[in-house]
Amino acid sequence: MIDLNRQAELREAIELFYFAYRAFTAPPDDILAQRGLGRVHHRILYFVGRNPGIAVNALLTTLGVSKQALHAPLRQLVDDGLVGTAAADNDRRVKRLQLTAEGAALEAQLSGTQMEMLEKVFAEAGPEAAAGWRRAMAALVTGR
């Protein structure tokens, strides 16, 4: 059982995490909304941009979503000319994804708002705090 003082600290951390995430996603959400897109579209653009030629199945694994959850937003990005598709050379059944020039520009704009935010807060917090934050986030990802 977690003692009451520690519970209060952990609840504060939960609240800070929630409000920080809301602030972190607000600028890209506003840009996306102007195009009729949402946060899932940003995640797709981000990971396709970071992994040009990624197969759809690999993207599903990276995002941790089902084919059904990915289908409609990916189709919209393809239809809007933001993501291109090509069959893999070694297996025509495998669909490879890449950002178009317009998709790359949008992804850079979206992630740019977040990189600027992180740059500012990391500079203000200092390198030790930034390193501690990265360790904490990595631990959350791995569950350790």
C-alpha positions in Angstrom: 0.0 0.0 0.0 1.3 3.4 -0.9 1.4 5.8 2.0 -0.8 8.9 1.9 2.0 11.4 1.4 3.4 9.4 -1.5 -0.1 9.1 -3.0 -0.5 12.8 -3.0 2.8 13.2 -4.8 1.8 10.5 -7.4 -1.6 12.1 -7.9 0.2 15.5 -8.5 2.5 13.7 -11.1 -0.6 12.2 -12.8 -2.2 15.7 -13.0 1.0 17.3 -14.3 1.4 14.5 -16.9 -2.2 15.0 -18.0 -2.0 18.8 -18.3 1.5 18.7 -19.9 0.2 16.3 -22.5 -2.8 18.5 -23.2 -0.4 21.5 -23.7 2.0 19.5 -25.8 -0.7 18.3 -28.2 -2.8 21.5 -28.4 -0.8 23.3 -31.1 -0.7 20.4 -33.5 -4.4 19.6 -32.8 -5.3 23.1 -33.8 -3.3 22.8 -37.1 -4.8 19.3 -37.8 -8.4 20.5 -37.0 -8.1 23.1 -39.8 -7.6 20.2 -42.2 -10.3 18.0 -40.8 -7.6 15.7 -39.2 -7.0 14.5 -35.7 -4.3 13.3 -33.4 -4.2 9.8 -34.9 -3.3 11.4 -38.3 -0.4 13.1 -36.6 0.9 9.9 -35.1 0.7 8.2 -38.6 2.5 11.2 -40.3 5.1 11.2 -37.5 6.0 7.5 -37.7 5.8 7.3 -41.5 8.1 10.3 -41.7 10.6 8.8 -39.2 10.5 5.4 -41.0 10.2 6.0 -44.8 9.1 2.9 -46.6 7.6 1.4 -43.4 5.2 -1.5 -44.1 1.6 -1.1 -42.9 2.0 -4.1 -40.6 5.1 -2.5 -39.0 3.2 0.7 -38.5 0.4 -1.2 -36.9 2.9 -2.7 -34.4 4.5 0.7 -33.8 1.2 2.4 -33.1 -0.2 -0.6 -31.2 -3.5 -0.4 -33.0 -5.7 -2.8 -35.1 -6.0 -2.8 -38.9 -9.5 -1.5 -38.4 -8.3 1.5 -36.3 -5.6 2.4 -38.8 -7.6 1.9 -42.0 -9.8 5.0 -42.1 -7.2 7.6 -41.0 -4.5 6.2 -43.2 -6.9 6.1 -46.2 -7.7 9.8 -45.5 -4.0 10.7 -45.5 -3.5 8.8 -48.8 -6.6 10.4 -50.3 -5.5 13.9 -49.2 -2.1 13.3 -50.9 -0.1 13.4 -47.6 1.0 9.7 -47.6 2.0 7.7 -50.7 1.9 4.0 -51.0 4.0 1.5 -53.1 4.1 -2.2 -53.2 7.3 -3.7 -51.8 9.8 -5.0 -54.4 10.1 -8.4 -52.8 6.4 -9.0 -52.1 3.7 -7.1 -54.0 1.2 -7.8 -51.2 3.2 -5.6 -48.7 2.3 -1.9 -48.9 5.1 0.5 -48.1 4.3 4.0 -46.9 6.1 7.3 -47.3 5.2 10.9 -46.8 4.6 13.0 -49.9 6.2 16.5 -50.1 3.0 18.0 -48.7 2.8 15.3 -46.0 6.4 16.0 -45.0 5.8 19.7 -44.8 2.7 19.1 -42.6 4.5 16.7 -40.3 7.4 19.2 -39.9 4.9 21.9 -39.0 3.1 19.7 -36.5 6.2 18.2 -34.8 8.0 21.5 -35.1 5.6 23.1 -32.6 6.4 20.3 -30.2 10.1 20.4 -30.7 10.1 24.1 -30.0 8.2 23.5 -26.8 10.6 20.8 -25.7 13.6 22.9 -26.6 12.3 25.7 -24.5 11.4 23.6 -21.4 14.6 21.5 -21.6 16.7 24.7 -21.8 14.9 26.2 -18.8 15.0 22.9 -16.8 18.7 22.2 -17.5 20.4 19.1 -18.9 20.1 17.0 -15.7 16.3 17.6 -15.5 16.0 16.9 -19.3 17.9 13.6 -18.9 15.8 12.6 -15.9 12.6 13.3 -17.9 13.9 11.1 -20.8 14.7 8.3 -18.3 11.2 8.6 -16.7 9.5 8.5 -20.1 11.6 5.6 -21.3 10.7 3.7 -18.0 7.0 4.4 -18.6 7.3 3.0 -22.2 9.1 -0.2 -21.1 7.0 -0.6 -17.9 10.0 -0.6 -15.6 
